[in-house]
Amino acid sequence: MAQNNSTILDFFSKFPNQPFEFVTVTDINIKEHPNYYKAIFRNIKTNKYFSYPIAPEMMRYKYKVGHIYTDGEHVGQNKTLLKSEFTVNENTDLNLVGRVTHILDNEEKNILLLQKLSEL
């Protein structure tokens, strides 16, 4: 785990004494590091965004979205973040339509519409 910590600390060492907010996580299993996420940090002083690979276990015990870090250490939390949750209804049946069928149906409707317009 020390190796995973050093990876993210490399990022913070490039910007000593500058506060960063952990904004979000993207790109699960990126190609360069198969077990890493891509973390998006915002430099609070410059308002610039940076992405850096981060191991999932680092987010489990040390780095959390919405928290602020300086030199890799937790120094605060963004209290203005709104959070909510919703439930996905898994019991609803979805009527799936193939793309080709949908395109052909729309083209057929367009052809019929053009024929009717030309008859006028």
C-alpha positions in Angstrom: 0.0 0.0 0.0 3.0 2.3 0.5 3.7 2.1 -3.2 0.1 3.2 -4.1 0.4 6.1 -1.6 3.7 7.2 -3.2 2.0 7.5 -6.6 -0.5 10.1 -5.4 2.1 11.8 -3.3 4.2 12.3 -6.4 1.3 14.5 -7.7 1.2 16.5 -4.5 5.0 17.0 -4.3 4.8 18.9 -7.6 2.6 21.5 -5.9 4.0 22.0 -2.3 1.8 23.8 0.2 -1.1 24.2 -2.4 -4.6 23.1 -1.4 -6.4 20.7 -3.8 -10.0 19.6 -3.7 -10.7 16.1 -4.8 -13.5 16.7 -7.3 -14.4 13.4 -8.9 -13.2 10.0 -10.2 -13.2 8.8 -13.8 -11.8 6.1 -16.1 -12.0 3.0 -14.0 -9.2 0.6 -15.0 -7.3 3.0 -17.2 -4.8 1.3 -19.5 -1.6 2.6 -18.0 -2.5 1.2 -14.6 -5.1 -1.6 -14.7 -6.2 -1.2 -11.0 -6.2 2.6 -10.9 -8.9 5.2 -11.2 -8.2 8.7 -12.6 -8.8 11.3 -9.9 -9.6 14.8 -10.8 -8.2 17.5 -8.4 -8.9 21.2 -8.5 -6.2 23.6 -7.3 -8.1 25.9 -5.0 -5.7 28.8 -5.5 -5.5 28.7 -9.3 -8.8 27.0 -10.0 -7.0 24.6 -12.5 -8.0 21.0 -12.8 -5.5 18.1 -12.8 -6.0 14.4 -13.3 -3.8 11.7 -11.7 -4.1 8.0 -11.3 -5.2 6.8 -7.8 -5.6 3.3 -6.5 -9.0 2.2 -5.2 -7.6 1.3 -1.8 -6.3 4.9 -1.4 -9.8 6.2 -1.8 -11.1 3.7 0.7 -9.0 4.9 3.6 -7.5 8.2 2.8 -8.8 10.3 -0.1 -12.4 11.2 -0.4 -14.3 13.2 -3.0 -15.1 16.7 -1.7 -12.2 16.8 0.7 -9.3 19.2 0.6 -5.7 18.1 0.7 -2.4 19.9 1.0 0.9 17.9 0.5 -1.3 14.8 0.4 -2.7 15.4 3.9 -6.3 16.1 4.7 -6.9 19.7 5.7 -10.6 20.2 5.3 -13.8 19.5 3.4 -16.0 21.4 1.0 -19.2 22.0 3.0 -21.1 23.5 0.0 -21.4 20.2 -1.8 -24.9 18.9 -2.2 -25.6 15.2 -2.0 -28.6 13.0 -2.6 -29.5 9.5 -3.6 -32.1 7.8 -5.8 -33.3 4.3 -6.3 -33.4 2.6 -9.7 -36.6 0.6 -10.2 -35.2 -2.7 -11.5 -38.7 -4.2 -12.0 -39.7 -2.0 -14.9 -39.7 -3.8 -18.2 -37.9 -1.9 -20.9 -39.0 -2.1 -24.6 -35.7 -2.4 -26.4 -35.6 -1.3 -30.0 -32.7 -2.2 -32.4 -31.0 0.7 -34.0 -31.4 -0.6 -37.5 -35.1 -1.2 -37.0 -35.5 2.3 -35.6 -33.6 3.9 -38.5 -35.6 2.0 -41.1 -38.9 2.9 -39.5 -37.9 6.6 -39.4 -36.7 6.5 -43.0 -39.9 4.8 -44.1 -42.0 7.5 -42.4 -39.9 10.2 -44.1 -40.4 8.5 -47.5 -44.1 8.4 -46.9 -44.2 12.0 -45.8 -42.2 13.0 -48.9 -44.6 11.1 -51.2 -47.6 12.8 -49.6 -46.0 16.2 -50.0 -45.2 15.5 -53.6 -48.9 14.5 -54.2 -50.0 18.0 -53.0 
